[in-house]
Amino acid sequence: MCSTLAAWLCSVLLFISKGIGANLLKAGIKRRRTKAEVSQAKLEVELKEEAEAAKNGRIADLEARLAALQQEAERNSNAAAILHQMHEAGVIEQDGSGNVNLRQQPSHAGSHDVSAFSSKK
C-alpha cells in the first residue's frame, strides 16, 4: 500500500511542481489576458462603436436626402401633369427653345382661366 500511496503522492507533487503555466496549456483552459490586451480590446470595441455610429449617421442623412428628392419628384410630376392638361386644352404653347408661354387669344374670347387645371385626374 505504501507504494501506491507513494506513487499517488509523486504524481500529485509532479502536477503541482509543473506550475500553473503547464495547466494552462491543457485543452479548454484559457489564459488570463494582460492589462495591455484588455485595454486594447476595449479600444477596439470603442472604435468599432464610433464607426458604427458614424455609418448610422450617414445612413440617416442619405435617407433624409432621399425623402426630400422624392417629394421634389412628386411636385415636379404634379406640375408636369398640370402643364400637360393646359397644353392639351390649348391654354399654353411651347416655343422652339422649350419655353412655355400663354397662347395669345383674341380679346373677345376672354382671359384664360387656369384655376380649372389641377394635378388630380
C-alpha positions in Angstrom: 0.0 0.0 0.0 2.9 2.2 0.6 4.0 2.0 -3.0 0.5 3.0 -4.2 0.4 6.0 -1.8 3.9 6.9 -2.8 3.1 6.8 -6.5 0.0 8.9 -5.9 1.9 11.4 -3.9 4.6 11.6 -6.5 2.0 12.3 -9.2 0.4 15.0 -7.2 3.8 16.6 -6.4 4.7 16.4 -10.1 1.4 18.0 -11.1 1.9 20.8 -8.6 5.6 21.3 -9.4 4.8 22.0 -13.1 3.0 25.1 -12.0 0.0 27.0 -13.3 1.5 27.6 -16.8 1.6 23.9 -17.5 -2.1 23.6 -16.6 -3.0 26.5 -18.9 -1.6 24.6 -21.9 -4.2 21.9 -21.4 -7.3 22.0 -23.7 -10.2 24.1 -22.5 -8.2 26.3 -20.1 -7.9 29.9 -21.2 -5.0 32.0 -20.1 -5.6 35.4 -18.5 -5.2 38.4 -20.6 -2.8 41.1 -19.7 -3.9 44.7 -18.9 -2.5 45.8 -22.2 -4.6 43.2 -24.0 -7.7 44.2 -22.1 -7.2 47.9 -22.8 -6.5 47.1 -26.5 -9.7 45.1 -26.7 -11.7 47.9 -25.1 -10.2 50.4 -27.5 -11.1 48.2 -30.5 -14.7 48.0 -29.2 -14.9 51.8 -28.8 -13.5 52.4 -32.3 -16.0 49.9 -33.7 -18.9 51.6 -31.9 -17.8 55.0 -33.2 -17.5 53.7 -36.8 -21.0 52.2 -36.4 -22.4 55.4 -35.1 -20.8 57.4 -38.0 -22.2 54.9 -40.5 -25.7 55.2 -39.0 -25.5 59.0 -39.2 -24.5 58.8 -42.8 -27.4 56.4 -43.5 -29.9 58.8 -41.7 -28.6 61.7 -43.8 -29.0 59.8 -47.0 -32.5 58.7 -46.1 -33.5 62.3 -45.3 -32.0 63.4 -48.6 -33.8 60.6 -50.5 -37.1 61.7 -48.9 -36.6 65.3 -50.0 -35.7 64.2 -53.5 -38.8 62.0 -53.6 -41.0 64.9 -52.5 -39.4 67.2 -55.2 -40.0 64.5 -57.8 -43.7 64.3 -56.8 -44.1 68.1 -57.0 -42.4 68.0 -60.4 -44.7 65.2 -61.6 -47.8 67.2 -60.5 -46.5 70.3 -62.2 -45.9 68.4 -65.4 -49.4 66.9 -65.3 -50.9 70.4 -64.9 -48.8 71.8 -67.8 -49.8 68.8 -70.0 -53.5 69.5 -69.2 -53.1 73.2 -70.0 -51.2 72.3 -73.3 -53.9 69.9 -74.3 -56.6 72.5 -73.6 -54.7 75.0 -75.8 -54.1 77.5 -72.9 -50.3 77.3 -73.3 -47.8 76.6 -76.0 -44.2 75.6 -76.1 -41.8 77.5 -78.3 -38.8 76.1 -80.1 -36.4 76.6 -77.2 -38.6 74.7 -74.7 -40.2 77.8 -73.0 -43.8 77.6 -72.1 -46.0 80.7 -72.9 -49.6 81.5 -72.6 -51.3 81.2 -76.0 -52.5 84.5 -77.4 -56.2 84.5 -77.9 -58.5 87.2 -79.4 -59.7 89.7 -76.9 -63.3 88.7 -77.3 -62.6 85.2 -76.1 -61.9 86.5 -72.5 -59.0 85.7 -70.2 -57.5 82.3 -69.5 -59.0 80.5 -66.6 -56.1 78.4 -65.3 -57.7 77.6 -62.0 -59.7 74.8 -63.6 -56.5 72.7 -64.0 -55.1 70.5 -61.3 -52.9 67.6 -60.8 -55.9 65.4 -59.9 -57.3 63.4 -62.8 
